[in-house]
Amino acid sequence: MAPIHFTFSGTCFDENGLLYAIGTKTYTEKYRNPHERGEVVATYSSNFGYGGVEQFVHHAHATPVYSGTKQEERAWMALDLGEQHCFCPNYYCLRSDRHSGANKLRNWELQGSVDGTKWCAIKKHVADASLGEKPMSTAAWNIDVIGIFFRHFRIQSTGVQSSNVKSLMCAGIELYGELRQKNVVAEPSGYIPWTRLVSPCFETDVTETRFSFAGTAFDKSGLLYGIGTENCTDTYKNPHESGEVVASFSSNFGYGGVERFVQHAHAVPVFSGTKQDDRAWMALDLGKHRRFSPNYYSLRSDKHSGANKLRNWELQGSSDGIKWFTIKTHVEDAALGESSMSTASWNVDGAGFFFRHFRIQSTGVQSSNIKSLMCSGIELYGELREKSVFAESSAIEAWSRSISRP
């Protein structure tokens, strides 16, 4: 079925949102709560004790209501659109509950999931006071569209809320963006299976290879080492220099080339990094015939000793090199030690998404209070899906779309 777009008008909880449309059978019937209709399923991590979970997806309340969770770490409130729907949001609204001057959301994330098990952050809120102190206050936020479609959505606490409470108190959510619906009556020829629309790729003629982290940073089990040795069948060659991947920086510090970012091991310590840029980045492109879902990654600092070490950055992924998805966030992370050419590794929850492009991007100052990113190596571990470079026609574009951008 053709996609349906829900456009935010600028007014919170207008009648242009997804959940209002579901509650009115796409404007053909009088509104009824979509949870009570059985069209969506709302759930909480626990219930505060006043009112039911249906209040989380209710469009408008006749009188102020209480709605929320108990006092617990990582409390959440979720909704499931059902197996026939997936949605890519670009705006969303929330409504606080009946509490006045207290219990307002301040630290939370909007998250999405394909299966209700693996969750990824769509929008992060830190000390966000957009929801005012009045009862039933509302606010809206734009979302940086990454082109990924989800069946499940939830808000989850990432810290204390106003009045220093851990509870999530929320009496409404609305989503705007693009809906894809599965035709349950007759699927036309060429219909893309639902799981492929959302993110993972299951095309024919795809070779799957797993690269398992052995516990040592920059071992010979990683993706880039595998590419550099043609799957361990040849002498290692830097994959950027061989043309198998393309490395790039937001700017160059001036010592050495971008190829150092994807070098497996250096014979001697080297300098490698960007200038003092806000949001500096170092990236790699695996090429149009490769997509990768990471579960571990390693980084190596450069020749600097006792300074210029990564502390605040993100590992990001992209299907097109334009819209980026945060895979792992590091805040004051001192895993990379002060010694020259230090290494560290981190596990990541890739949520099953496959990307062509990866980058590390600065989100604040690094050690020694610099903005530059100084890094002389990256390695990725996880699952590679690779199409034959000899049969790339239009099918490769369909494969790319199936990964995250239907």
N, C-alpha and C positions, 0 to 999 in steps of 0.2 A: 504494500500500500504506500501511497505517496506520503512523504513527511508532512507533519503539521507544525506550524510555527506559532509560538505563544509569545507575544511582544509586550514587554513591560511598558506601561503608559507613563510611569513616573509617580503613580499613586499606589501606595502599599495596599495589597489585597483588593486590587481592582477586579474586574470580571474578565480579565484577559489571561489569567493564569491557568496552568495545567490542571491543578486540583479542582478549581471551580468548574472547568470544562468537564472533568470526569464526573463531578457531582451533579451536573445538569444533563448528562448524556449528550455532551457537545451541544449545549444550548437548546435541546429539544424538549426538556422536561423541567419541572420545578426543581430547584436545588435541594439535594439531600446529601448529608455527610458521606463522602466516598468510602470511608471505612464501614459505616453502617450499611451502605449499599452492597458491600462486599467487593467493590472494584479495586480497592487498595487495602493493605493491612498495615495498621500502625502498631508499634510496639515500643515499650520503654525498658530500660535496664532494671527499673523498679518503679513502683508507683507511690507518689507522695501521699495518696490516700483520699484525695478529693477529686472526684470525676474520673472518667475513663480515658483510655488512650486515644479515643476518637477525637478528643479536643485538639490534639496536635495537628490534625488535618482539616479542622473546621474552618470554613470560609469567614463567617462572621458570627459573633455571639450576641444573643439578645441582651444579656446582662454579663457583667464581669464574672469570670470563673477562675478557680485555682486549677493549675495543671502543671505537673512536673514529677520529678523523681525524688527519691530519698537522698540523704546525704551520703554520697559514695564517690570513690575515686573513679574517674573516667566515665561518669554517668552519661547515658545517651538516650535519645529519642529518635525512632526510625520509622521509615515507611517503605513498603514494598509495592511497586507498581504492577506486579504480576508478570507472568512469563510471556505475555503477549505485548509488553511495552518495554521500550528502553528510551532514555531521555538524556539529552545533552543540554545542561543549563547554561544560561548567560546572565541571569539575574535571579535573585531570590529574596523573599521577605520573611521576617519573623515577627511574632507578636508576643509580648510578655504576658504574664497572667495578672491576677487580681491584686497581687502584692503592690503596695504603694511605698516608694522610697527604699525598697530593699529587694533582694533576690532577683536582680536583673542580670542577664547574661553579660559577661565581660571577657572571658577567656574560653574559646571554643573553636571547633572546626566544623565546617560542612564537609561531609565525606560521601563518597560514592562507592558502590560495589557492583560487580557483575553477579556474584553468587551469594552475597550476604555473609561471606566468610572473610575474604580478603578485602580490606578497605583502603582507599587512598584519599588523601586530603585534597579537596577541590578549592576550599577557601579557608584561610587561617585568620583568626581574630585574636589579637593580643591587647588586653586593656582597652577594648573597644566599648565605648560608652554611648553608642548610637541609640540603643534602646533606653529611652528616658525613664525617669523615676516614677512617672505616673502609672496607674493601673492600665493594663491592656495597651501599653505603648507599642508602636510599630516602627520598623526600619527596613530599608532595602539596601542591597549591595550588588554591584556588578561583579561578574565572574570572568576571569580571563579564560575565554573559551579555548579548550585544548582539543576539541573535536572528539572526545571520548564519550560514549553513550553508556549509561548505567541503568540497571533495574532497581537497585536499592539506594536509598539516601538516608543519611542520619546526621544529626548534630551531636557532637561529643565534647564533653568538658575536657579542657586541657589545663585547668587550674581553678582557683577559687573565683566565685562570682561576686557581685556586690554584696555588702554586709558580711563578706568573708565566708560565704556558704559554699558547699560543694554540690548542692542540688542544682539540677537544670530545671528552670521554671519557664515554660513556654506554652502558649495557648494558640499557636497557629504557625503554619509554614505555607508558603506558596512558591512555586517554581515557574520560571519562564525560560524559553529556549526552543529546542527542536525535539519533537516526538517522532519516534518510529514505531509503527504498530505492525504486528504480525497478522497476516490474513489467516484467520482460523478456519475459513470456509474452503478456500481454494488458493493454494500457493501457485502463482504463475511460474511458467518455465523460467529458469535462470534465477529463481528466488534464492537469496543468500541466506544460508542457515543463520539463525539468530545469534549463536555464539560467535560467529565470524564478524557480524556487524559491530559487536561490542568492543572486541580487542584482539583476542588470540587469533592466529591464522591457522587454518586447517585446510589449505589448498592442496590439490594434488600436485605431484612432482616437486614436493618440498622435502629436502633432506634435513633431518633433525640431528643435532649433535649437542651433547651435554659437556660442559666444562666445569668440573667439580673442584672447589677450593680444597686444597690439601692441608691448610692450616699455616702455610708459610707464604708471606707476601712475595709476589713475583716468582712463584714457582713456575714450572713448565706445564701447568695444567690449564692456563688461562686462554681466553679467546684470542687476544692479540699475539701471544706467542704462537698459538696454533696457526693463525693467519701468516705470521712471519716465517713459519717453517713449512707452509703448505701441509698442515695437519701432521707435523713432525716427520715429514718425508724428505726434507731438504735442509741445508744449512740455513740458520736464521738470517733473515734480512729485515731491516726496519720496514714495517708494513706501509708507512707513508712514502718512503723512498722507492718501494717497489710498485707504488700506485694502487695497492689493495685497499687502503683506507686514506682518508684525507684529514690531516690535523690542521687546526686553525686557532688563532688567539685573537682576543679583542684588540690587542696591541702587543708589540714585542719589546721586552726589556732591553734587548740589544746584544745579548750574548747567546749565540747559537740559534738554530732554527726551530720551527714548530715540530719537526720530526722527533725532537727529544721527549715530547709529551707521550709518545706511544712507543718509546724505546724500551725493550725488555730489560737490558742491563747495560750499564755504562762502564767502560774500561777504567775511567778516571772520573772523579767528581766534576760535575758540570753545572753552570748556571742555566736556568731555564724559567721564564716567566713573563708576565705582562708589565706594562708601565703602571703607574699609580692611577688607575681608572676606577670610578664608581661602577659597581656591578661588573668588574672584570671577569673574563671567562676564558676557558681553554676547552676546545671541542674536538670531537672526531666524528667522521662520517663513515659508516661501514659500507656504503655503496648501495645501489638500488636493488641488488639481489640478496641482501642480507638483512635480517631483523633479529634482535636479541632481547631476551628477557633476563635481567640480572638477578642473582640472589646473594652475591658477594662482590666486593670490589676492593682494590688496593691502590694506594697512592705512594709516591716517593717525593720527598722534598728535594731541594737542589743543593748546590755547593755551600750555600750560606750556613754558617755555624752559629748557633745561639740566637738567631734572628730570622725574620721573614718566613715563619712557619705558618701553615694554614691553621686557622682557628674558627672562622665563621664562613661557611659556604654550603652550597647545595650540590648534590649530584642530580642532574636533570636529564630527561629523555625527550625525544621528539620524533615524530614520523616524517615531518617535512622540513625541519630545521628552522621553522618560524614560530610555531606554537609549542611551548615547552611545558613539560610535566615534571613536578618535583618528585623525585624518587626517594631521596634521603636528605634530611636537613641536619646540619651540624652547627651547634651553638656552643661557643667556648670549648671546642673539642681540642684537647691537647695531646691526642693520640700520636701525632707526628712529633717525635722528640726533637730536642735542640741540636743534636749532632748533625753533621753534614750527611746528606743523602739518606736520611732516616725514612723508614717505611712503616705503614700501618694498613690494616684491613678492617672492613666493616661488613656485617651482614645487611642485606636490604630486602625489603618486601616489595618486589616488583609488581605485586597484585596480578600477575599473569599477563602484563602488557608487554608487547614486543615493539622495540624502537629501532630506527635506523641511525639516529643521531644521539650522541651523548655529550654532556659537557659538565664541567665543574664551574660554578659561578659564585663569586664573592657576595656575601650578604652583610658584610660589615668589615671592620678592620681585622687584620691578621696580627701575629705577634710583632712586637716592636712598633705597634700602632701604624702599620703601613696598609695601603689599599691594594697593593700589587698581589697577584697570585703567583707564587713561586712553586713550581712543580715540575719534576723531571721524569715523570712516569705515571701511567695508569694501566691497570689490568682489570679485566672484567671476567666474572664467572657466572654461569647460568646455562640457559638453553638458546642455542642458535637455530634459526630456521633459514634455509638457504635455497633459493631457486636456481635452476640451471641458467647460466649466462648465455647459453646457446638457444634458448627458447623463450625470449623475453617479450614479445609482442604485446598486445593489449592486456594479456592475462596478468602481467606484472603490475599494471596499474590497479586492476581489481584486487590483487593480493595486497597491495599497499593500502587500499581503502579498507579492506577487511580488518586491518590491524587496529585502527582506531579512528579513522575518519570516513565513515560511510557517506 
